[in-house]
Amino acid sequence: MEQYTPFTEIERLYRQQVAKKDYYKLKDANWRKILLQKLSATINAYQEDIKQALHQDFNKNAVEAEITEIMAVQMEIREAASNINRWMQDRNCRRSWKFFSIKPYLHYEPKGNTLIITPWNYPFQLPMSHLVSSVAAGNTVMLKLSEHAWHSNQVIRRIVQDVFEEEHVCVVEGAVAETTFLLGLRFDHIHFTGSSAIGKVVMQAASHFLSGVTLELGGKSPAIVDKDVAIREVVKNLIWAKFINAGQTCIAPDYVLIDSFWKGQVERIFVEEIQHAFGADASQSPDLARIINDRQYGRLADALRDAVQRGASTLVGGQTDARSRFVAPTVITAVDPEAVIMQEEIFGPLLPIVFYNEVDEAFVEIKGHEKPLAMYIFSKNRAFVKRVIANTTAGGTCVNDAMVHVMHPSLPFGGVNNSGIGQSFGWYGFRAFSHERAIADVKLMPLSKFFWFPYTDKTTRLLRLFRRFMPNSRSEIKIKKASTA
């Protein structure tokens, strides 16, 4: 039975964490590393419970739960625990002979008390991964879980209680009212993952206190397929990326733009490979997750119905079942550009294909939407890849693969404008939850020694000498004179 956290309890936990944030700020790298290792061991102990909860929430296959939820979090913990000493070290900046007495460096300090608001689509991976970043950075954390993944939430609550003091990390459960109450409190940083519409609400609430924000949003992430590819390999890649978690992934390919050279073959290959992956009756496949709730199921069924009524052709799939919230892996073509499925983020197992004759047509389609969270380019032609990158914008991009950029420990994950603000995971997650403090350590003499009151002719001569050696000062004067002439 769902039980949301009462407002009085939220207030109590919040006040505890505010009171203790300076205590956790001073914990050294070794202390944080030991805590992260304890978290990793506890997750291992709860592994079967996690898989069972994900199956109850999504009908998610145990292998898929292992790959996309548990392993992803353990990789994040390992990355943080292995590098936390280096991440916490002060970073030297380039010295300048014009300020020869100053040693400049960056000091990373925790932002303080943080709020992490997470969605339902990856109900274990996303809360725990962002929790790792905030704890590694030295913050306190209020972890607001989605109300739509109740079974997963209960496991997370037990893990958090086993590992952390509630004054350090606590779980909050609830819906709109509880989230609104949280957003009325003052946090040093808020990390939100979800839709662009709610992201705007979070950002507006944060503005009241000028809190820092990281927003991981979404959008229509396109895949572009060139003529120069191994087409069956590309199709299989797209099927995996699109239909894992039943398409309920913010970086899943939302629609595919394919060179019309492949039209006949690619339609046949999609049918063959989807049937090979999920069988003739996908509803019987043990590998296909279900839609999270009735509301999301209804939205997807309506979008598919709208596309078909507007003349779209279903290559494969199209079957739905409200009772089990089943939506078959579905590929459609000849979709009306005004159809809902081409206007809104799909977030489900429906994949529209659009054929183009010239790649400029693909650019027009992409630019007709907000900047996406991800983009996928398939081509063996490096000039084609560079052209696509130069003519588009996306939070992140994979070339000849899909979704792996979010897993790479050296790459940041985040959107741009409507698809997000800020970056997450690994070093970038640590930095997002840290304040990058600029330190100018004066070693010899202060600048005021040169320009002390009262200002005299000597001061003026020193100023002229100083300006003479400022970078680009002479070239700037020449440019100004030339423009005047």
C-alpha positions in Angstrom: 0.0 0.0 0.0 1.4 3.4 -1.0 2.2 5.7 2.0 3.6 9.1 1.2 5.9 11.0 3.5 4.0 13.4 5.7 4.8 17.1 5.4 5.8 17.2 9.1 8.3 14.4 8.5 9.7 16.1 5.4 10.2 19.3 7.5 11.9 17.4 10.3 14.3 15.6 8.0 15.0 18.8 6.2 15.9 20.7 9.4 18.2 17.8 10.5 20.1 17.9 7.2 20.5 21.7 7.2 21.9 21.5 10.7 24.4 18.8 9.7 25.5 19.9 6.3 28.7 21.6 7.6 29.5 18.4 9.5 29.4 16.3 6.3 31.2 19.0 4.3 34.4 18.3 6.4 34.4 14.6 5.8 37.6 13.6 4.0 38.0 11.5 0.8 38.7 8.3 2.7 35.5 8.6 4.8 33.4 9.2 1.7 35.1 6.3 -0.2 34.4 3.9 2.7 30.7 5.0 2.7 30.5 4.4 -1.1 32.0 1.0 -0.7 29.4 0.2 2.0 26.7 1.3 -0.4 28.1 -1.0 -3.1 28.2 -4.0 -0.8 24.6 -3.3 0.4 23.3 -3.1 -3.2 24.9 -6.5 -3.8 23.1 -7.9 -0.8 19.8 -6.6 -2.0 20.4 -7.6 -5.7 17.6 -10.2 -5.9 15.1 -7.8 -4.1 16.0 -5.1 -6.6 15.3 -7.4 -9.6 12.0 -8.6 -8.1 10.9 -5.0 -7.4 11.7 -4.0 -11.0 9.8 -7.0 -12.3 6.8 -6.0 -10.2 6.9 -2.4 -11.3 7.7 -3.0 -15.0 7.7 -6.7 -15.7 11.4 -6.0 -16.4 13.5 -9.0 -17.2 16.2 -9.9 -14.6 19.0 -9.6 -17.2 17.8 -6.1 -18.3 17.5 -5.1 -14.6 21.1 -6.2 -14.1 22.4 -4.3 -17.1 20.4 -1.1 -17.0 19.8 -0.6 -13.3 22.2 -2.5 -10.9 25.4 -2.6 -13.0 25.0 1.0 -14.0 24.9 2.1 -10.4 27.8 -0.2 -9.4 29.9 1.3 -12.2 29.1 4.8 -11.0 30.1 3.9 -7.4 33.3 2.3 -8.6 34.2 5.3 -10.7 33.6 7.7 -7.7 35.3 5.5 -5.1 38.4 5.1 -7.4 38.8 8.8 -8.2 37.4 10.7 -5.2 40.9 11.5 -3.8 41.9 13.1 -7.1 38.5 14.8 -7.6 38.7 16.5 -4.2 42.2 17.8 -4.7 42.8 21.4 -5.5 43.4 22.0 -9.2 46.2 24.4 -10.2 45.4 27.0 -12.8 47.8 28.5 -15.3 49.9 31.2 -13.7 50.4 34.7 -15.3 53.6 36.6 -15.1 51.6 39.8 -15.0 50.3 38.6 -11.6 53.5 36.9 -10.7 52.8 37.0 -7.0 49.5 35.0 -7.2 49.2 31.2 -7.2 45.7 30.6 -8.8 43.9 27.3 -8.1 40.4 25.8 -7.9 39.0 24.3 -4.7 36.1 21.9 -4.8 33.7 22.3 -1.8 30.2 20.7 -1.3 27.2 22.9 -2.3 25.5 21.9 1.0 22.0 20.5 1.3 20.7 19.0 -1.9 17.5 17.7 -3.3 17.4 15.0 -6.0 14.0 14.4 -7.7 13.9 11.3 -9.8 11.5 9.8 -12.4 9.9 6.4 -12.7 11.5 5.0 -15.9 14.8 3.8 -14.3 13.6 3.8 -10.7 16.8 2.3 -9.2 19.5 3.5 -11.5 18.7 7.2 -11.6 18.1 7.9 -7.9 21.1 5.9 -6.8 23.6 7.2 -9.5 22.8 10.9 -8.7 22.9 10.0 -5.0 26.5 8.7 -5.5 27.6 12.0 -7.1 26.1 14.1 -4.3 27.5 12.0 -1.5 30.9 11.9 -3.2 30.9 15.7 -3.3 30.1 15.9 0.4 26.5 17.0 0.5 23.4 16.0 2.5 20.7 14.5 0.3 16.9 14.4 0.3 16.0 11.8 -2.3 12.5 12.3 -3.7 11.4 9.1 -5.5 8.7 8.8 -8.1 5.3 7.7 -6.8 4.9 5.4 -9.9 7.5 2.8 -9.0 6.4 1.8 -5.5 8.1 -1.6 -5.2 11.5 -0.2 -6.3 11.1 2.7 -3.8 10.7 0.3 -0.9 14.0 -1.4 -1.7 15.8 1.9 -2.1 14.5 3.0 1.3 15.9 -0.1 3.0 19.2 0.3 1.3 19.5 4.0 2.2 18.5 3.3 5.8 21.1 0.5 6.1 23.9 2.7 4.7 23.3 6.3 5.8 22.2 8.3 8.8 18.9 10.1 8.0 20.5 13.5 8.8 22.9 12.7 5.8 20.7 10.9 3.3 16.9 10.3 3.5 14.2 9.1 1.2 11.0 11.1 0.5 8.0 9.4 -1.2 5.0 11.3 -2.6 3.4 12.8 -5.6 2.7 16.4 -6.7 1.8 17.8 -3.3 5.0 16.4 -1.6 7.2 17.6 -4.4 5.7 21.0 -4.3 6.3 21.2 -0.6 9.9 20.2 -1.1 10.4 22.9 -3.7 9.1 25.4 -1.2 12.2 24.7 0.9 15.6 26.3 0.4 18.2 23.9 -1.1 21.8 24.7 -2.2 21.3 22.5 -5.3 18.4 20.7 -6.9 18.9 17.9 -9.4 15.8 17.0 -11.4 15.2 14.3 -14.0 11.9 14.3 -15.9 10.0 16.2 -18.5 10.8 19.7 -19.8 7.4 21.0 -18.6 8.1 20.0 -15.0 11.7 21.1 -15.4 10.5 24.6 -15.9 8.4 24.4 -12.6 11.5 23.2 -10.8 13.7 25.9 -12.2 11.1 28.6 -11.3 10.9 27.2 -7.7 14.7 27.2 -7.5 14.8 30.8 -8.6 13.1 32.0 -5.4 16.2 31.0 -3.4 18.7 31.3 -6.4 19.4 27.6 -5.8 21.7 25.8 -8.3 19.9 23.4 -10.7 20.8 20.4 -12.8 17.9 19.5 -15.2 18.0 16.2 -17.1 15.0 16.5 -19.4 14.3 14.9 -22.8 13.0 15.6 -26.2 12.8 13.9 -29.6 16.2 12.3 -30.0 16.8 11.4 -33.7 18.8 8.7 -35.3 20.3 9.5 -38.8 21.2 6.6 -41.1 23.5 7.2 -44.0 23.7 5.2 -47.3 27.2 4.0 -46.3 26.3 1.5 -43.5 25.9 -2.2 -42.7 22.1 -1.8 -42.6 21.2 -5.0 -40.7 23.7 -4.2 -38.0 22.3 -0.6 -37.7 18.7 -1.9 -37.5 19.6 -4.4 -34.7 21.3 -1.6 -32.8 18.2 0.7 -33.2 15.9 -2.1 -32.0 17.9 -2.7 -28.9 18.2 1.0 -28.0 14.6 1.7 -28.7 12.8 -1.3 -27.1 14.9 -1.8 -24.0 12.7 -0.9 -21.1 9.8 -0.8 -23.6 11.1 2.4 -25.0 10.7 4.2 -21.7 14.2 5.8 -21.9 14.9 9.5 -22.2 17.8 8.9 -24.7 16.0 6.2 -26.7 15.9 6.9 -30.5 12.6 8.8 -30.8 12.5 8.6 -34.6 14.8 7.5 -37.4 15.8 9.4 -40.5 17.1 6.9 -43.1 18.5 7.5 -46.6 15.8 6.4 -49.1 18.4 4.2 -50.7 17.6 1.6 -48.0 13.8 1.9 -48.1 12.9 -1.6 -49.4 15.5 -3.4 -47.5 15.2 -1.6 -44.1 11.5 -2.2 -43.9 12.0 -5.9 -44.4 14.9 -6.1 -42.0 13.0 -4.3 -39.2 10.2 -6.9 -39.5 12.7 -9.8 -39.5 14.8 -8.6 -36.6 11.9 -7.6 -34.3 10.3 -11.0 -34.8 13.6 -12.6 -34.2 14.1 -10.6 -31.0 10.6 -10.9 -29.5 8.9 -13.8 -31.4 5.8 -13.8 -33.5 3.8 -12.7 -30.5 5.8 -10.1 -28.5 3.3 -10.3 -25.7 4.7 -13.7 -24.8 8.3 -12.6 -24.8 9.9 -12.7 -21.3 12.3 -9.9 -22.4 9.9 -7.1 -23.1 9.0 -4.8 -20.2 5.5 -3.3 -19.8 4.3 0.3 -19.6 4.6 1.7 -16.1 0.9 2.7 -15.5 -2.5 3.2 -17.2 -2.0 6.9 -17.9 1.2 6.3 -19.9 -0.3 3.3 -21.6 -3.3 5.4 -22.7 -1.1 8.2 -24.0 0.9 5.7 -26.2 -2.2 3.9 -27.4 -3.8 7.3 -28.4 -0.6 8.4 -30.1 -0.5 5.2 -32.2 -4.2 5.5 -33.1 -3.7 9.1 -34.1 -0.8 8.2 -36.4 -2.7 5.4 -38.1 -5.8 7.5 -38.6 -3.6 10.1 -40.3 -2.4 7.5 -42.8 0.7 5.9 -41.2 1.6 2.4 -42.2 2.5 -0.2 -39.6 5.5 -2.3 -40.6 5.5 -4.5 -37.5 3.7 -4.5 -34.2 0.8 -2.2 -33.4 -0.8 -4.6 -30.9 -1.9 -3.3 -27.5 -3.5 -4.7 -24.4 -4.8 -2.3 -21.7 -5.2 -5.0 -19.0 -1.5 -5.9 -19.0 -0.4 -2.4 -20.3 1.3 -4.1 -23.2 2.4 -2.1 -26.3 4.1 -4.2 -28.9 7.4 -3.1 -30.4 6.0 -1.1 -33.3 7.6 0.5 -36.4 5.6 2.8 -38.6 6.3 4.7 -41.8 4.5 7.4 -43.9 3.8 9.4 -40.7 2.0 12.7 -41.0 4.4 15.4 -39.7 1.6 16.8 -37.7 0.8 13.6 -35.9 1.3 13.5 -32.1 4.0 10.9 -32.5 6.1 13.3 -34.5 5.4 16.3 -32.4 5.9 15.0 -28.8 8.5 12.8 -27.2 7.2 9.2 -27.5 8.7 7.6 -24.4 7.4 4.1 -25.4 8.0 1.3 -27.9 6.8 3.2 -31.0 9.3 4.0 -33.7 8.5 6.2 -36.7 10.8 6.0 -39.8 11.2 9.0 -42.1 13.1 8.5 -45.4 15.1 11.3 -46.9 16.7 11.8 -50.3 19.2 14.5 -49.3 20.6 14.8 -45.8 19.6 18.5 -45.7 16.0 17.2 -45.5 17.0 15.4 -42.3 18.5 18.6 -40.9 15.2 20.5 -41.5 13.2 17.8 -39.7 15.6 17.9 -36.7 15.6 21.7 -36.5 11.9 21.7 -36.5 12.0 20.4 -32.9 13.7 21.6 -29.7 17.3 20.6 -29.2 17.4 16.9 -28.3 19.0 15.2 -25.4 20.7 12.7 -27.7 21.5 12.1 -31.4 22.7 8.9 -33.1 24.6 9.0 -36.4 25.2 5.8 -38.4 27.7 6.1 -41.2 31.1 4.8 -42.3 31.8 8.1 -44.0 33.6 10.5 -41.7 32.7 13.5 -43.8 29.0 12.6 -43.4 29.4 12.3 -39.6 31.2 15.6 -39.4 28.6 17.3 -41.6 25.7 16.0 -39.4 27.5 17.2 -36.2 28.2 20.6 -37.7 24.6 21.1 -38.8 22.8 19.9 -35.6 22.9 20.3 -31.9 22.3 17.7 -29.2 23.1 17.1 -25.5 25.2 14.1 -26.5 25.9 12.1 -29.6 26.9 8.5 -30.5 28.4 7.5 -33.8 27.6 4.0 -35.0 26.1 3.0 -31.7 23.3 4.2 -29.5 23.0 5.1 -25.8 26.6 4.1 -24.9 27.7 7.7 -24.4 25.8 7.8 -21.1 27.9 4.9 -19.8 31.4 6.2 -20.7 33.2 7.3 -17.6 35.0 10.1 -19.4 32.0 11.8 -20.9 29.4 14.1 -19.3 25.7 13.4 -19.7 23.3 16.3 -20.1 21.0 18.2 -22.4 21.0 21.6 -24.0 18.3 24.2 -23.5 14.9 22.4 -23.6 16.6 19.0 -23.1 18.5 20.0 -20.0 20.8 22.2 -18.1 24.1 21.0 -16.5 25.8 17.7 -16.6 25.8 14.4 -14.6 27.7 11.2 -13.9 31.3 10.5 -12.9 33.6 13.5 -12.6 30.8 15.7 -14.1 28.3 14.6 -11.5 30.8 15.3 -8.7 31.4 18.8 -10.2 27.7 19.5 -10.6 27.2 18.9 -6.8 30.3 20.9 -5.9 31.1 24.6 -5.9 34.2 25.3 -8.0 35.8 27.9 -5.7 38.4 30.2 -7.3 41.4 30.9 -5.0 44.0 33.6 -5.7 46.8 32.8 -3.2 49.0 35.9 -3.0 52.6 34.7 -2.3 54.7 37.9 -2.4 52.9 41.3 -2.3 49.4 42.6 -2.8 48.4 44.6 -5.8 47.5 47.5 -3.6 51.3 48.0 -2.9 51.7 49.2 -6.5 48.5 51.4 -6.6 48.3 52.8 -3.1 46.7 56.1 -2.3 47.2 58.9 -3.0 47.4 58.5 -6.8 50.4 60.4 -8.2 52.4 60.6 -11.4 54.3 57.6 -10.3 51.0 55.7 -10.1 50.1 56.8 -13.6 53.5 55.6 -14.9 53.0 52.2 -13.3 49.5 51.9 -14.7 50.9 52.7 -18.2 53.6 50.1 -17.8 51.1 47.6 -16.6 48.8 48.3 -19.6 51.7 48.1 -22.0 52.1 44.4 -21.2 48.4 43.6 -21.1 47.6 40.9 -23.8 46.5 42.2 -27.2 46.4 45.9 -26.1 48.3 47.2 -29.2 46.4 45.0 -31.7 43.1 46.2 -30.2 44.2 49.9 -30.7 45.0 49.2 -34.3 41.6 47.5 -34.9 39.8 50.5 -33.4 41.7 52.9 -35.6 41.1 50.9 -38.7 37.4 50.7 -38.0 37.2 54.4 -37.4 38.9 55.2 -40.7 
